[in-house]
Amino acid sequence: MDRKAFLKTLALLPFASKAMNLQDLHKVSTSFQRSEKMPVLFIGHGSPMNALEDNAFTRRIKKLGEDIRQRQKPNAILVVSAHWLTRGSFVTLNERPETIHDFGGFPQELFAMQYPAPGSPEYAKQAMELVPDLHGSDEWGLDHGTWTVLHHLFPAADVPVFQLSLDLYKTAAQHFALASQLQKLRERGVLIVGSGNVVHNLRQSMPKLMAGDATPHDWATEFDEWVKTKIDQRDFRSLFDVQNAGASGALSVPTPDHYWPLMYTLALAEKDEPITHAFEEVGYGGISMRTLAVG
C-alpha cells in the first residue's frame, strides 16, 4: 500500500487494524525451544539493484548467509529496515508478507522479483511480549531494505521473516534502548538484521551516480571511519549523536532513517561478543556499504 496513506492511518489509530490484544499476547508460548544464540547483523543495503547484481558486496553477504546456515539455520528472521517508518513501533503479523517494490526508475526485472518467505506471527508476538510499547500490524510486508538483502543471505526464502518499524519520534538512544529488550529472541533462534547505511546522502551522491563515478567524498569516508572506530572502542553512546563526529556527521546522516538500524545491531552486542566488520566500502560520493556481524 502507499506509505503516506499508511502513516496517516497510524497517526489516527493507536494500533493497526488487526493488532493483537493483551489477552492474545498472554497466550503466546514462552517455551520456544532454546538454541545456540544467533548472531546479529547490520547490512549496508545500498541500491535496490544489488538484488540483481553479482559484485563484491553481494558475494560477501551470500557468504555470511552460508556461514550462518552451516552454524545453525534460524527459526525466523527479524529485520529492522530503514524503509518502514511509523508513528510508534510495530512488528508485522502477516502470515504471507507481500514483497514491496518501494522504489521507482529501475528495470522491470527488479519489479518482477519476489521474495516469497512466510511470515512469523508467532515470533512477532513474542517480540511484543518482550517490548511493552511494541504493537502488531498487518499493514506492511517486506520492503526493499529487507528482501534485496535476504535474496542473497537466504536465497531459498525458506526462513520465516517479520519486520520491525522505525518510530520517527524516537531518538537514537531510544531506539537503542528498545533494541536491547529483544535479546531473548536471539536465544530462540531468531536472526536479527539491521538494514540501512552508515552514510546515506543521496543528494550528494546523485551527480556521481549519474556519471558512474564510484569515488567517495572525503567527508563520507571520514564519518564511516569515525563510526568504525567508535564501534571498535565499544563507545556506542557517542554514536547516538552524529554531531559528535563534526561536520562529516551532518553530511553523512542528513536524515536518520538509514542510520537508526545500526542502533538495533549494536544494542544487541553483549560485552564480550566480537563485532566483525564483514564488508567495508564507501562509494558514489556518500553511500557506505559497511556491514557488521555480532557474535
C-alpha positions as CSV (number, residue, x, y, z in Angstrom):
1,M,0.0,0.0,0.0
2,D,1.0,3.7,-0.3
3,R,3.4,4.6,2.5
4,K,1.9,8.1,3.0
5,A,-1.6,6.6,3.4
6,F,-0.2,4.0,5.9
7,L,1.5,6.7,8.0
8,K,-1.7,8.8,8.0
9,T,-3.6,5.7,9.3
10,L,-1.1,5.2,12.1
11,A,-1.4,8.8,13.1
12,L,-5.1,8.4,13.6
13,L,-5.1,4.9,15.2
14,P,-3.3,3.8,18.4
15,F,-3.0,0.3,16.9
16,A,-3.1,-1.1,13.4
17,S,-6.4,-2.6,12.4
18,K,-5.6,-6.2,13.4
19,A,-3.2,-5.7,16.2
20,M,-3.2,-8.4,18.9
21,N,-4.9,-7.5,22.2
22,L,-3.2,-8.1,25.5
23,Q,-5.2,-11.3,26.2
24,D,-3.9,-12.8,22.9
25,L,-0.4,-11.8,23.8
26,H,-0.5,-13.8,27.1
27,K,-1.5,-16.9,25.1
28,V,1.8,-16.8,23.2
29,S,4.1,-19.6,24.3
30,T,7.2,-18.6,26.1
31,S,8.6,-22.2,25.8
32,F,10.1,-21.9,22.4
33,Q,13.0,-24.3,22.2
34,R,16.3,-22.7,23.2
35,S,19.0,-22.7,20.6
36,E,22.6,-21.5,20.2
37,K,22.5,-17.7,20.4
38,M,22.0,-16.4,16.9
39,P,24.3,-13.7,15.6
40,V,23.1,-10.2,14.8
41,L,23.9,-8.4,11.5
42,F,23.9,-4.9,10.2
43,I,23.8,-4.7,6.4
44,G,24.6,-1.6,4.4
45,H,22.0,-2.4,1.7
46,G,22.7,0.4,-0.8
47,S,20.9,0.4,-4.1
48,P,18.0,-2.0,-4.8
49,M,20.0,-3.0,-7.9
50,N,22.2,-5.1,-5.6
51,A,19.3,-7.6,-5.6
52,L,20.2,-8.3,-9.3
53,E,24.0,-7.8,-9.2
54,D,27.0,-10.0,-8.6
55,N,29.6,-7.8,-7.0
56,A,32.0,-7.9,-4.0
57,F,29.2,-6.8,-1.6
58,T,26.6,-9.4,-2.7
59,R,29.2,-12.2,-2.8
60,R,30.2,-11.2,0.8
61,I,26.6,-11.3,2.2
62,K,26.0,-14.6,0.4
63,K,29.0,-16.0,2.2
64,L,27.6,-14.6,5.5
65,G,24.3,-16.4,4.9
66,E,26.1,-19.6,4.1
67,D,28.2,-19.4,7.3
68,I,25.0,-18.8,9.4
69,R,23.2,-21.7,7.9
70,Q,26.2,-24.0,8.5
71,R,26.3,-22.9,12.1
72,Q,22.5,-23.0,12.7
73,K,19.6,-22.3,10.4
74,P,17.5,-19.5,12.0
75,N,13.9,-20.3,13.2
76,A,12.9,-16.8,12.0
77,I,14.5,-13.6,10.8
78,L,13.6,-10.1,12.2
79,V,14.6,-7.2,10.0
80,V,14.7,-3.6,11.1
81,S,14.6,-1.8,7.8
82,A,15.3,1.9,7.1
83,H,12.2,1.9,4.8
84,W,9.4,1.2,7.3
85,L,8.9,4.5,9.2
86,T,5.9,4.9,11.5
87,R,4.4,6.8,14.5
88,G,5.0,4.2,17.2
89,S,6.8,0.9,16.9
90,F,5.3,-2.0,15.1
91,V,6.0,-5.6,14.1
92,T,4.4,-7.4,11.2
93,L,2.0,-10.2,11.9
94,N,1.4,-11.3,8.3
95,E,1.5,-15.0,7.6
96,R,2.3,-14.3,3.9
97,P,4.0,-10.9,3.7
98,E,3.9,-9.1,0.4
99,T,7.1,-8.3,-1.5
100,I,7.0,-4.5,-1.6
101,H,8.7,-2.7,-4.5
102,D,9.0,0.7,-2.8
103,F,11.2,2.5,-5.4
104,G,11.0,3.8,-8.9
105,G,13.1,4.2,-12.1
106,F,14.6,0.8,-12.0
107,P,14.5,-2.1,-14.6
108,Q,11.3,-4.2,-14.9
109,E,13.4,-7.2,-13.9
110,L,13.7,-5.7,-10.4
111,F,10.0,-5.0,-10.1
112,A,9.3,-8.6,-11.1
113,M,11.4,-10.1,-8.3
114,Q,9.6,-11.7,-5.4
115,Y,10.8,-12.9,-2.0
116,P,8.1,-15.5,-1.0
117,A,9.2,-16.2,2.5
118,P,6.5,-16.9,5.0
119,G,5.8,-14.5,7.9
120,S,6.4,-15.3,11.5
121,P,3.4,-14.1,13.6
122,E,4.4,-16.4,16.5
123,Y,7.8,-14.7,16.9
124,A,6.4,-11.3,16.2
125,K,4.0,-11.8,19.2
126,Q,6.9,-12.9,21.4
127,A,8.7,-9.7,20.4
128,M,5.6,-7.8,21.6
129,E,5.7,-9.6,24.9
130,L,9.4,-8.5,25.4
131,V,8.8,-4.9,24.4
132,P,5.7,-3.3,26.1
133,D,5.3,-0.4,23.6
134,L,5.6,-2.7,20.5
135,H,2.4,-3.2,18.6
136,G,1.3,-5.6,15.8
137,S,0.4,-4.7,12.3
138,D,-0.6,-6.5,9.1
139,E,-0.4,-3.3,7.0
140,W,3.2,-3.9,5.8
141,G,5.1,-6.6,4.1
142,L,8.8,-7.0,3.1
143,D,10.2,-3.7,1.8
144,H,13.4,-3.5,-0.3
145,G,15.6,-2.9,2.7
146,T,14.6,-6.5,3.6
147,W,14.1,-8.6,0.5
148,T,17.0,-7.2,-1.6
149,V,19.3,-8.3,1.3
150,L,17.6,-11.6,2.2
151,H,17.7,-12.6,-1.5
152,H,21.4,-13.1,-1.1
153,L,21.6,-14.1,2.6
154,F,18.8,-16.8,2.3
155,P,18.1,-17.3,-1.4
156,A,15.7,-20.2,-0.8
157,A,13.3,-17.8,1.1
158,D,12.5,-20.7,3.4
159,V,13.0,-19.0,6.7
160,P,10.0,-17.0,8.2
161,V,10.5,-13.2,8.2
162,F,9.0,-10.4,10.1
163,Q,9.8,-6.7,10.2
164,L,10.1,-4.1,13.0
165,S,9.4,-0.5,12.1
166,L,11.3,2.6,13.0
167,D,9.4,5.1,15.1
168,L,10.1,8.6,13.6
169,Y,9.5,10.1,17.1
170,K,12.2,8.2,18.9
171,T,15.8,9.3,19.3
172,A,18.8,7.1,18.5
173,A,19.2,6.5,22.2
174,Q,15.5,5.4,22.5
175,H,15.9,3.1,19.5
176,F,19.0,1.6,21.2
177,A,17.0,1.0,24.4
178,L,14.2,-0.6,22.6
179,A,16.5,-3.0,20.7
180,S,18.2,-4.1,23.9
181,Q,14.9,-5.6,25.1
182,L,15.0,-8.0,22.1
183,Q,18.0,-10.0,23.3
184,K,16.0,-13.1,24.3
185,L,14.9,-13.6,20.7
186,R,18.5,-14.5,19.8
187,E,18.2,-17.4,22.3
188,R,15.0,-18.6,20.5
189,G,16.8,-18.9,17.1
190,V,15.8,-15.5,15.7
191,L,18.4,-13.8,13.4
192,I,18.1,-10.0,13.9
193,V,19.2,-7.8,11.0
194,G,19.5,-4.1,10.9
195,S,19.3,-2.9,7.3
196,G,20.3,0.7,6.4
197,N,23.5,2.6,5.6
198,V,26.1,4.3,8.0
199,V,26.5,7.0,5.3
200,H,23.4,7.8,3.2
201,N,23.3,11.1,1.4
202,L,21.5,10.6,-2.0
203,R,21.5,14.3,-2.9
204,Q,25.3,14.5,-2.6
205,S,25.7,11.1,-4.4
206,M,23.4,11.6,-7.4
207,P,25.9,13.5,-9.6
208,K,28.5,10.7,-9.1
209,L,25.9,8.0,-9.6
210,M,24.8,9.6,-12.9
211,A,28.4,9.9,-14.0
212,G,29.3,6.4,-13.0
213,D,32.0,7.8,-10.6
214,A,32.4,5.4,-7.6
215,T,34.8,7.6,-5.7
216,P,33.6,8.7,-2.2
217,H,33.6,12.2,-0.8
218,D,36.2,12.8,1.8
219,W,33.5,13.6,4.5
220,A,31.8,10.3,3.8
221,T,35.0,8.3,4.3
222,E,35.8,10.4,7.4
223,F,32.4,9.7,9.1
224,D,32.4,6.0,8.1
225,E,35.9,5.6,9.7
226,W,34.8,7.5,12.8
227,V,31.8,5.1,13.2
228,K,34.1,2.1,12.8
229,T,36.5,3.5,15.5
230,K,33.6,4.1,17.9
231,I,32.3,0.6,17.3
232,D,35.8,-1.0,17.9
233,Q,36.1,1.1,21.1
234,R,32.6,-0.1,22.2
235,D,31.8,3.6,22.6
236,F,28.2,3.2,21.3
237,R,26.9,6.2,23.2
238,S,29.0,8.5,21.1
239,L,27.1,7.2,18.1
240,F,23.8,8.4,19.4
241,D,24.6,12.0,18.2
242,V,26.2,12.2,14.8
243,Q,27.2,15.7,15.6
244,N,29.9,14.2,17.8
245,A,31.8,13.5,14.5
246,G,31.8,17.1,13.5
247,A,30.8,18.4,10.1
248,S,31.0,15.0,8.5
249,G,28.2,13.7,10.7
250,A,25.6,16.1,9.3
251,L,26.6,15.5,5.7
252,S,26.7,11.7,6.1
253,V,23.4,11.5,8.0
254,P,21.1,14.2,6.6
255,T,18.1,12.1,7.8
256,P,18.3,9.4,10.5
257,D,16.3,6.6,8.8
258,H,19.2,4.7,7.3
259,Y,21.4,5.3,10.4
260,W,19.0,4.1,13.1
261,P,19.1,0.4,12.2
262,L,22.7,0.4,13.3
263,M,21.5,1.1,16.8
264,Y,19.5,-2.1,16.8
265,T,22.5,-4.2,15.9
266,L,24.9,-2.6,18.4
267,A,22.4,-2.7,21.3
268,L,22.3,-6.5,21.0
269,A,26.1,-6.9,21.2
270,E,26.9,-8.3,24.6
271,K,30.0,-7.1,26.4
272,D,32.4,-9.8,25.3
273,E,30.9,-10.6,21.9
274,P,33.1,-9.9,18.9
275,I,31.9,-7.4,16.3
276,T,33.3,-8.1,12.9
277,H,33.4,-5.6,10.0
278,A,32.3,-8.1,7.3
279,F,32.3,-5.6,4.5
280,E,33.8,-2.1,4.2
281,E,33.2,0.3,1.3
282,V,32.2,3.9,0.7
283,G,31.3,4.7,-2.9
284,Y,29.5,7.0,-5.3
285,G,30.1,10.1,-3.1
286,G,28.1,9.3,0.0
287,I,26.9,5.7,0.3
288,S,28.6,3.4,2.9
289,M,28.1,-0.3,2.5
290,R,29.7,-1.1,5.9
291,T,28.3,-4.4,7.1
292,L,28.7,-5.9,10.6
293,A,28.3,-9.3,12.2
294,V,27.9,-9.6,16.0
295,G,28.7,-13.0,17.6
